[in-house]
Structure formats: C-alpha cells, structure tokens
C-alpha cells in the first residue's frame, strides 16, 4: 500500500520545486487511477498496477499532444524565441 503513495508524493514535491505550487487534483489523480486499474485487473500485483498507470498516462498525454497539435505550436514558439529556421 505504501508503494501507491510514493509516486504521488514525489510528483507533488517535484511540482512544488519546479512551479512553487501544490495542485491537489494532480495529487489525487494518480491514486484514483491506481484504484480504477486495480478494479479492472483484479489479479495484478502492485508493480503491475504502477506500470499500467505509467502506460495509461503515456498514451493519454500522447493522444492529448496530437489533439492539441503541440509540435506545430511549440515549433512556432521556438522559431521566434531562438531564431531557428526549419
């Protein structure tokens, strides 16, 4: 059970160090996803749940990035910021 709270606390600490803010929604999101994964895959171990959660967010963030067209948005931003030509 302790393993389920290490990742959220480390993420909370990292966000505080990087952005100087606490985001309760991001903190609660990970244990909630752990719980849902545990309900779906009843027989998996703690480490399988941790891996499935990482896979879920990898796929989720990739799809979200494609939907938002982050590549082209950031490409334009860095062209202006660093005078880069593609």
Secondary structure, DSSP 4 states (H G I P E B T S, - for coil): -THHHHHHHHHHHHHHHHHS---HHHHHHHHHHHHHHHHHSTT--HHHHHHHHHHHHHHHHHHHHHHHTHHHHHHHHHHHHHT---
